[in-house]
Amino acid sequence: MKRTTILIAIALTMALGACNRKNADYLLPEPAPGFVTLQDGHFAIDGEPWFPLMLNYKAFIVGDSVAPAPWYTGSLRNNFDTIAAWGFNAVRVCLDVLDVNGDTVAMFAATRRMIQQADSAGLRVMLLIKPPFDNQWRDYAIGLMHRLADMPALWAYDLMNEPLYFDPEPNRHKEDAVSIVADWHKLVRTHAPHQLFTVATAEPIEVFEWDPSLLPVDFLEIHTYHPLRVQSEMWWYSHYTGKPWMIGETGLPADNNSVSYSDQVRFMRETYDYARDLGAIGYGWWEFQNYPDGVNFEAQYTGLRDINGQRKPAAALVAQLDSEYKASTPEFPCNYYNMLAYRNVAVTGTVTDRKGHPIEGAVVRGWNEWWGVGMNTYTDADGRFRLVSNDICVHFEISAPGYSKQKFDRSPSYPADLQLPDREREYQQMPLTGWGPSDGRILPHGSDERYEAPTAVEASIGNITLIRL
């Protein structure tokens, strides 16, 4: 390892060590009557287990009230009653798009009334607000928390949605992310002493910057979608982050044409069961109603109501989920190491700590020369990885929960006459259904040779050393 890299890693270790010592003061909220708390790694209310079945709901503050997203049909209260009738017991209200010139007193009052409406419908609220990065939104968060601190129906704050995609700093250092979240956690503990706190994370490559194992949150709320991704991502989060976790967002878009409504039902059933098998403490679906102006098919059709407000069949499954669930041993994802069934080439290597001990669960990401296609894999118990791709990877980024990061360029040695079909394959280009065996399931399962890629031409990039933080 180069001297400069070692110095950077040592500095990072010292900074994170200070953060972690400071974070030891950020305890879980004291239990209070009627409030949701964490008990033995699970949610509980007044000592009784509580499993949130949560639906994501987009809303905006208009004047002195909270209004449904303009593509939703019906009033706010009517929508909440509908959601509760389907069998959900929680909503994640996304109120993170706010007017910088808004009347904060009116905004606080509107949010309070919204939570009261949800409560009267039988729903508890997770509230996503604008991240308090700057002084204006920090003051807003403090004022809002004060105004809502006495409301048991508000069970959790989500102060950042998917940092991987929405962090305003494109190259965030781990120690910076930890320090920011530690400050946010202190805000919640000080100004909302009985409510829980989380940050919504996306793919496992969040570990490169917003390392979920280091973030001082009460629980992790993860977002995962495409059928080829959800199992491997849930497996990684459940095994390597060391925190209670729930599914905050998942969903299969269905227009009952290219993707049938019955496929959406099966996806909900399978992802719910798999999440429970892996120990998830909650499950959330994106979103309430189809969004006709979404940027892509996924954004347009994941709703449980169509654009006319008609219920899709998946909504009827919700009331059956808890009662039908039976614990079983989770099945290891057959595509865990080769998510998209790449087959052309493979980069191999190992990831170890400074003493040469293997690091299991490290995330290995590679990109082709033009940064147009990226792919991930993970290290096994011996610290080994095999990153299979359809194009040659030359840009790499590697980290593991609780460890430093390595980012570098390297050109593996392959034969000059190498053939590379399907070089531009990315998960967005893959079919949403039809990847499982012909038994009607949506998620890959069992023993599937498509993901093994035994004929991929291999080249090694050697050992990568990470430093424990």
C-alpha positions as CSV (number, residue, x, y, z in Angstrom):
1,M,0.0,0.0,0.0
2,K,1.3,3.5,-0.9
3,R,2.5,5.7,2.0
4,T,-0.1,8.4,1.2
5,T,-2.9,5.8,1.2
6,I,-1.8,4.6,4.7
7,L,-1.7,8.1,6.0
8,I,-5.2,8.8,4.7
9,A,-6.5,5.6,6.2
10,I,-4.9,6.4,9.6
11,A,-6.4,9.8,9.6
12,L,-9.8,8.3,8.7
13,T,-9.4,5.7,11.5
14,M,-8.7,8.5,14.1
15,A,-11.6,10.6,13.0
16,L,-14.1,7.7,13.0
17,G,-12.8,6.5,16.3
18,A,-13.6,9.9,17.8
19,C,-17.1,9.8,16.1
20,N,-17.7,6.3,17.5
21,R,-16.7,7.3,21.0
22,K,-19.0,10.3,20.8
23,N,-21.8,8.1,19.3
24,A,-21.8,5.9,22.4
25,D,-23.8,8.7,24.1
26,Y,-26.6,8.4,21.6
27,L,-28.8,5.8,23.2
28,L,-32.2,4.6,22.1
29,P,-35.1,6.8,23.3
30,E,-36.6,6.0,26.7
31,P,-39.8,4.0,26.3
32,A,-42.9,6.1,26.8
33,P,-46.5,5.0,26.9
34,G,-47.9,4.5,23.4
35,F,-44.6,5.3,21.6
36,V,-42.8,2.8,19.3
37,T,-39.4,1.7,20.6
38,L,-36.8,-1.0,19.9
39,Q,-36.8,-4.0,22.2
40,D,-34.3,-6.8,21.7
41,G,-33.8,-5.6,18.1
42,H,-37.4,-5.4,17.2
43,F,-40.1,-2.7,17.3
44,A,-42.4,-2.8,20.2
45,I,-45.3,-0.7,21.7
46,D,-45.8,-0.8,25.4
47,G,-43.8,-4.0,25.5
48,E,-45.8,-5.8,22.8
49,P,-44.1,-6.6,19.4
50,W,-45.0,-4.4,16.5
51,F,-44.2,-5.2,12.9
52,P,-44.7,-2.2,10.6
53,L,-46.4,-3.0,7.3
54,M,-45.7,0.3,5.6
55,L,-46.9,2.0,2.5
56,N,-45.0,5.0,1.0
57,Y,-47.1,8.1,0.4
58,K,-46.0,11.2,-1.4
59,A,-47.4,14.5,-0.1
60,F,-46.8,18.2,-0.2
61,I,-47.5,21.1,2.1
62,V,-49.8,23.5,0.4
63,G,-50.7,26.6,2.3
64,D,-51.7,25.5,5.8
65,S,-52.4,21.8,5.0
66,V,-50.7,18.6,3.8
67,A,-52.0,17.6,0.4
68,P,-51.7,14.3,-1.4
69,A,-49.4,14.1,-4.4
70,P,-51.3,15.6,-7.3
71,W,-51.4,12.2,-9.1
72,Y,-53.3,10.6,-6.2
73,T,-57.1,10.6,-6.3
74,G,-59.1,11.3,-3.2
75,S,-58.5,13.3,0.0
76,L,-55.7,12.8,2.5
77,R,-58.0,11.3,5.1
78,N,-59.8,9.1,2.5
79,N,-56.4,7.8,1.3
80,F,-55.3,7.0,4.9
81,D,-58.6,5.2,5.5
82,T,-58.0,3.2,2.3
83,I,-54.4,2.3,3.3
84,A,-55.5,1.1,6.7
85,A,-58.4,-0.9,5.2
86,W,-55.9,-2.8,3.0
87,G,-54.1,-4.0,6.1
88,F,-51.2,-1.5,6.4
89,N,-50.5,-0.2,9.9
90,A,-47.9,2.5,8.9
91,V,-47.2,5.0,6.2
92,R,-43.9,6.7,5.3
93,V,-45.1,10.2,4.4
94,C,-42.5,11.7,2.1
95,L,-42.5,15.5,2.9
96,D,-39.0,16.2,1.7
97,V,-40.0,18.6,-1.0
98,L,-40.6,21.9,0.7
99,D,-40.9,25.6,-0.1
100,V,-37.8,27.5,1.1
101,N,-40.0,30.5,1.6
102,G,-42.8,28.7,3.4
103,D,-44.3,29.8,6.7
104,T,-42.7,27.4,9.1
105,V,-45.4,27.8,11.8
106,A,-48.1,26.9,9.3
107,M,-46.0,24.0,8.0
108,F,-45.5,22.6,11.5
109,A,-49.3,22.9,12.2
110,A,-50.1,21.2,8.8
111,T,-47.8,18.3,9.5
112,R,-49.2,17.8,13.0
113,R,-52.8,17.7,11.6
114,M,-51.6,15.2,9.0
115,I,-50.3,12.9,11.7
116,Q,-53.5,13.2,13.6
117,Q,-55.4,12.1,10.6
118,A,-53.2,9.1,10.1
119,D,-53.5,8.2,13.7
120,S,-57.3,8.4,13.6
121,A,-57.2,6.1,10.6
122,G,-55.2,3.6,12.6
123,L,-51.8,4.3,11.0
124,R,-48.4,5.3,12.5
125,V,-46.2,7.6,10.5
126,M,-42.5,7.5,9.5
127,L,-41.7,11.1,8.4
128,L,-39.2,11.8,5.6
129,I,-38.2,15.4,5.8
130,K,-35.6,17.5,4.0
131,P,-32.1,16.7,5.2
132,P,-30.9,19.3,7.7
133,F,-27.6,19.9,6.0
134,D,-27.7,23.7,6.2
135,N,-28.8,26.1,9.0
136,Q,-32.2,26.8,7.4
137,W,-33.3,23.2,7.3
138,R,-31.6,22.3,10.6
139,D,-33.7,25.0,12.3
140,Y,-36.7,23.7,10.5
141,A,-36.1,20.1,11.7
142,I,-35.6,21.3,15.3
143,G,-38.8,23.3,15.2
144,L,-40.8,20.5,13.7
145,M,-39.4,18.0,16.2
146,H,-40.4,20.2,19.1
147,R,-43.9,20.6,17.7
148,L,-44.4,16.8,17.2
149,A,-42.5,15.4,20.2
150,D,-45.7,14.5,22.1
151,M,-47.2,12.4,19.3
152,P,-46.9,8.6,19.7
153,A,-48.4,8.1,16.2
154,L,-45.1,9.6,14.8
155,W,-42.9,6.6,15.3
156,A,-39.7,7.5,13.3
157,Y,-37.9,10.3,11.5
158,D,-36.1,9.6,8.2
159,L,-33.7,12.5,7.7
160,M,-32.0,11.4,4.4
161,N,-33.4,9.5,1.5
162,E,-30.8,7.3,-0.4
163,P,-27.6,9.2,0.1
164,L,-26.1,7.1,-2.7
165,Y,-28.2,9.1,-5.2
166,F,-29.2,12.3,-3.4
167,D,-26.2,13.3,-1.3
168,P,-25.2,16.9,-2.5
169,E,-21.5,16.0,-1.9
170,P,-20.5,13.5,-4.7
171,N,-17.4,12.3,-2.9
172,R,-18.3,12.0,0.7
173,H,-15.7,10.5,3.1
174,K,-17.0,8.0,5.6
175,E,-15.9,10.0,8.6
176,D,-17.9,13.0,7.3
177,A,-21.1,10.9,6.8
178,V,-20.7,9.4,10.3
179,S,-20.2,12.9,11.8
180,I,-23.3,14.3,10.0
181,V,-25.5,11.4,11.1
182,A,-24.2,11.6,14.6
183,D,-25.3,15.3,14.7
184,W,-28.7,14.4,13.3
185,H,-29.2,11.7,15.9
186,K,-28.3,14.2,18.6
187,L,-31.0,16.5,17.2
188,V,-33.6,13.8,17.4
189,R,-32.6,12.7,20.9
190,T,-32.7,16.3,22.1
191,H,-35.8,17.6,20.4
192,A,-37.9,14.4,19.9
193,P,-36.8,12.2,22.8
194,H,-39.4,9.4,22.2
195,Q,-39.2,9.0,18.5
196,L,-36.8,6.8,16.5
197,F,-34.4,7.9,13.9
198,T,-33.1,6.4,10.6
199,V,-31.5,7.2,7.3
200,A,-32.9,5.4,4.2
201,T,-30.1,3.6,2.4
202,A,-30.1,2.1,-1.1
203,E,-27.7,-0.5,-2.6
204,P,-24.9,-2.1,-0.7
205,I,-22.5,0.3,-2.4
206,E,-23.6,2.8,0.1
207,V,-20.8,1.2,2.1
208,F,-18.3,3.3,0.1
209,E,-19.4,6.6,1.7
210,W,-22.5,6.3,4.0
211,D,-21.4,3.0,5.5
212,P,-24.6,1.5,7.1
213,S,-22.6,-0.4,9.8
214,L,-21.1,2.9,11.1
215,L,-24.0,5.2,10.9
216,P,-25.4,6.0,14.4
217,V,-29.0,5.3,13.6
218,D,-31.6,3.3,15.6
219,F,-32.3,1.0,12.7
220,L,-31.6,0.7,9.0
221,E,-34.4,1.3,6.5
222,I,-33.2,-0.1,3.1
223,H,-34.6,0.3,-0.4
224,T,-34.3,-2.5,-3.0
225,Y,-36.2,-3.2,-6.2
226,H,-35.5,-5.3,-9.3
227,P,-36.2,-9.0,-8.8
228,L,-32.6,-9.8,-9.7
229,R,-31.3,-7.6,-6.9
230,V,-33.6,-7.8,-3.9
231,Q,-32.4,-11.2,-2.5
232,S,-28.7,-10.5,-2.7
233,E,-29.1,-7.0,-1.3
234,M,-31.3,-8.2,1.6
235,W,-28.8,-11.0,2.3
236,W,-25.9,-8.5,2.5
237,Y,-27.6,-6.0,4.7
238,S,-28.8,-8.7,7.1
239,H,-25.4,-10.4,7.5
240,Y,-22.9,-7.6,7.5
241,T,-24.3,-4.3,8.8
242,G,-24.9,-5.4,12.4
243,K,-28.1,-3.3,12.9
244,P,-31.8,-4.0,13.0
245,W,-33.2,-3.4,9.6
246,M,-36.4,-3.2,7.7
247,I,-37.5,-2.9,4.1
248,G,-38.5,0.8,3.6
249,E,-39.1,0.6,-0.1
250,T,-39.6,-2.2,-2.6
251,G,-42.0,-2.8,-5.4
252,L,-42.6,-4.4,-8.8
253,P,-44.2,-2.1,-11.4
254,A,-47.2,-3.7,-13.0
255,D,-49.4,-2.3,-15.8
256,N,-51.2,-5.7,-16.3
257,N,-49.8,-5.7,-19.8
258,S,-46.0,-6.1,-20.0
259,V,-46.0,-7.1,-16.3
260,S,-49.2,-8.7,-15.0
261,Y,-50.9,-7.8,-11.7
262,S,-50.5,-11.4,-10.6
263,D,-46.7,-11.0,-11.0
264,Q,-46.9,-8.0,-8.7
265,V,-48.8,-10.1,-6.1
266,R,-46.1,-12.8,-6.3
267,F,-43.3,-10.3,-6.0
268,M,-44.9,-8.9,-2.8
269,R,-45.4,-12.4,-1.4
270,E,-41.9,-13.6,-2.2
271,T,-40.0,-10.4,-1.0
272,Y,-42.0,-10.3,2.2
273,D,-41.3,-13.9,3.1
274,Y,-37.7,-13.6,2.2
275,A,-37.3,-10.4,4.3
276,R,-39.0,-12.1,7.3
277,D,-36.8,-15.2,6.9
278,L,-33.7,-12.9,7.0
279,G,-34.9,-11.1,10.2
280,A,-36.3,-7.9,8.8
281,I,-38.3,-6.0,11.4
282,G,-40.6,-4.2,9.0
283,Y,-41.7,-4.2,5.3
284,G,-42.6,-1.2,3.1
285,W,-43.9,-0.9,-0.4
286,W,-43.5,1.9,-2.9
287,E,-46.0,3.5,-3.5
288,F,-49.7,4.3,-2.9
289,Q,-50.8,5.0,-6.5
290,N,-49.3,4.9,-10.0
291,Y,-47.4,8.0,-11.2
292,P,-48.3,8.5,-14.9
293,D,-45.5,11.1,-15.4
294,G,-42.7,9.0,-13.9
295,V,-39.3,9.0,-15.6
296,N,-39.5,5.3,-16.4
297,F,-41.7,2.2,-16.2
298,E,-40.6,1.5,-12.6
299,A,-41.6,5.0,-11.5
300,Q,-44.9,4.9,-13.3
301,Y,-46.4,1.6,-12.2
302,T,-45.3,0.5,-8.7
303,G,-48.5,1.9,-7.1
304,L,-51.1,-0.3,-5.5
305,R,-53.8,1.7,-7.2
306,D,-53.9,2.5,-10.9
307,I,-54.0,6.1,-12.3
308,N,-57.8,6.0,-12.0
309,G,-57.7,5.1,-8.3
310,Q,-58.7,1.5,-8.8
311,R,-57.1,-1.0,-6.4
312,K,-54.7,-3.5,-7.8
313,P,-54.8,-7.1,-6.6
314,A,-51.5,-6.8,-4.6
315,A,-53.3,-4.5,-2.2
316,A,-55.6,-7.3,-1.2
317,L,-52.6,-9.4,-0.2
318,V,-51.4,-7.1,2.6
319,A,-53.9,-8.1,5.2
320,Q,-52.8,-11.8,4.8
321,L,-49.0,-11.2,5.1
322,D,-48.5,-11.5,8.9
323,S,-51.0,-14.2,9.4
324,E,-49.6,-16.4,6.6
325,Y,-46.0,-16.0,7.5
326,K,-44.1,-19.0,8.7
327,A,-40.4,-18.8,9.7
328,S,-38.0,-20.9,7.7
329,T,-34.3,-21.0,6.9
330,P,-33.4,-18.4,4.3
331,E,-32.2,-19.7,1.0
332,F,-28.8,-18.3,-0.1
333,P,-29.4,-16.3,-3.3
334,C,-28.3,-18.2,-6.3
335,N,-27.2,-15.0,-8.0
336,Y,-25.5,-13.4,-5.0
337,Y,-22.0,-13.3,-6.6
338,N,-23.2,-12.7,-10.2
339,M,-26.4,-10.8,-10.0
340,L,-27.2,-10.4,-13.7
341,A,-25.8,-13.7,-15.1
342,Y,-22.8,-12.0,-16.7
343,R,-20.6,-14.6,-18.5
344,N,-17.7,-13.1,-20.5
345,V,-14.9,-12.2,-18.2
346,A,-14.1,-12.3,-14.5
347,V,-11.8,-10.3,-12.2
348,T,-10.6,-12.3,-9.2
349,G,-8.7,-11.4,-6.1
350,T,-8.8,-11.3,-2.3
351,V,-9.6,-8.6,0.3
352,T,-7.8,-8.7,3.7
353,D,-7.0,-6.5,6.6
354,R,-3.5,-5.3,7.5
355,K,-2.7,-8.5,9.3
356,G,-3.7,-10.6,6.3
357,H,-7.0,-11.8,7.7
358,P,-9.7,-12.3,5.1
359,I,-12.6,-9.9,5.1
360,E,-16.0,-11.4,4.4
361,G,-18.8,-9.3,3.0
362,A,-16.6,-6.7,1.3
363,V,-18.4,-5.0,-1.6
364,V,-16.4,-5.0,-4.9
365,R,-17.6,-2.8,-7.7
366,G,-16.1,-2.5,-11.2
367,W,-16.8,-0.2,-14.2
368,N,-15.9,-0.5,-17.8
369,E,-13.5,2.0,-19.4
370,W,-16.2,4.6,-20.2
371,W,-17.9,4.3,-16.8
372,G,-21.0,3.2,-18.7
373,V,-21.7,-0.1,-17.0
374,G,-21.0,-1.0,-13.4
375,M,-21.4,-4.3,-11.6
376,N,-21.0,-5.6,-8.0
377,T,-20.0,-8.7,-6.1
378,Y,-19.0,-9.6,-2.6
379,T,-16.2,-11.5,-0.9
380,D,-16.7,-14.9,0.6
381,A,-15.6,-16.2,4.0
382,D,-12.0,-16.5,2.7
383,G,-12.0,-12.9,1.5
384,R,-12.0,-14.1,-2.2
385,F,-14.1,-12.4,-4.9
386,R,-14.9,-13.2,-8.5
387,L,-16.4,-10.2,-10.3
388,V,-18.0,-11.4,-13.5
389,S,-18.9,-9.0,-16.2
390,N,-19.7,-8.8,-19.9
391,D,-17.2,-5.9,-20.5
392,I,-13.7,-5.5,-19.2
393,C,-13.6,-3.6,-15.9
394,V,-10.8,-1.2,-15.4
395,H,-12.1,1.1,-12.6
396,F,-12.6,-0.4,-9.2
397,E,-13.9,0.5,-5.8
398,I,-13.8,-1.8,-2.8
399,S,-14.8,-1.4,0.8
400,A,-16.4,-3.4,3.6
401,P,-18.6,-2.5,6.6
402,G,-16.4,-0.8,9.2
403,Y,-13.4,-0.7,6.9
404,S,-11.5,1.9,4.8
405,K,-12.1,2.2,1.0
406,Q,-9.8,1.6,-1.9
407,K,-10.5,3.2,-5.3
408,F,-8.2,2.6,-8.2
409,D,-7.7,1.8,-11.9
410,R,-6.2,-1.4,-13.1
411,S,-6.1,-3.3,-16.4
412,P,-6.5,-7.0,-16.0
413,S,-4.6,-9.1,-18.5
414,Y,-6.9,-10.8,-20.9
415,P,-6.3,-12.4,-24.4
416,A,-6.3,-9.9,-27.2
417,D,-8.9,-11.8,-29.2
418,L,-11.5,-11.8,-26.4
419,Q,-15.1,-11.8,-27.5
420,L,-17.5,-9.7,-25.5
421,P,-21.2,-10.2,-26.4
422,D,-23.8,-8.1,-24.5
423,R,-21.2,-5.6,-23.3
424,E,-23.7,-3.0,-22.3
425,R,-26.0,-5.2,-20.2
426,E,-27.2,-3.4,-17.0
427,Y,-30.0,-4.4,-14.6
428,Q,-32.3,-1.7,-16.1
429,Q,-32.2,-3.7,-19.4
430,M,-33.2,-7.0,-17.8
431,P,-36.7,-8.3,-17.8
432,L,-38.6,-7.8,-14.6
433,T,-40.1,-11.3,-14.7
434,G,-39.3,-14.6,-16.3
435,W,-35.9,-15.2,-14.6
436,G,-37.0,-17.9,-12.2
437,P,-37.6,-21.6,-13.1
438,S,-41.0,-22.3,-14.7
439,D,-42.8,-22.7,-11.4
440,G,-44.4,-19.2,-11.4
441,R,-42.0,-17.6,-9.0
442,I,-40.5,-14.1,-9.6
443,L,-37.2,-14.2,-7.7
444,P,-34.3,-16.4,-8.8
445,H,-34.0,-19.4,-6.5
446,G,-32.7,-22.9,-6.3
447,S,-29.6,-24.0,-8.2
448,D,-29.4,-21.9,-11.4
449,E,-26.3,-22.5,-13.6
450,R,-26.9,-19.2,-15.5
451,Y,-25.3,-17.3,-12.6
452,E,-22.2,-19.5,-12.3
453,A,-20.4,-18.4,-15.5
454,P,-17.9,-21.3,-15.5
455,T,-16.4,-20.3,-18.9
456,A,-15.7,-16.7,-18.1
457,V,-12.1,-15.8,-18.9
458,E,-10.4,-14.9,-15.6
459,A,-7.7,-12.4,-14.6
460,S,-6.5,-11.6,-11.1
461,I,-5.9,-8.2,-9.6
462,G,-4.3,-9.7,-6.5
463,N,-4.9,-8.7,-2.9
464,I,-6.6,-5.5,-1.7
465,T,-5.9,-4.4,1.9
466,L,-8.4,-2.5,3.9
467,I,-8.0,-0.9,7.4
468,R,-10.4,-1.5,10.2
469,L,-12.0,1.8,11.3
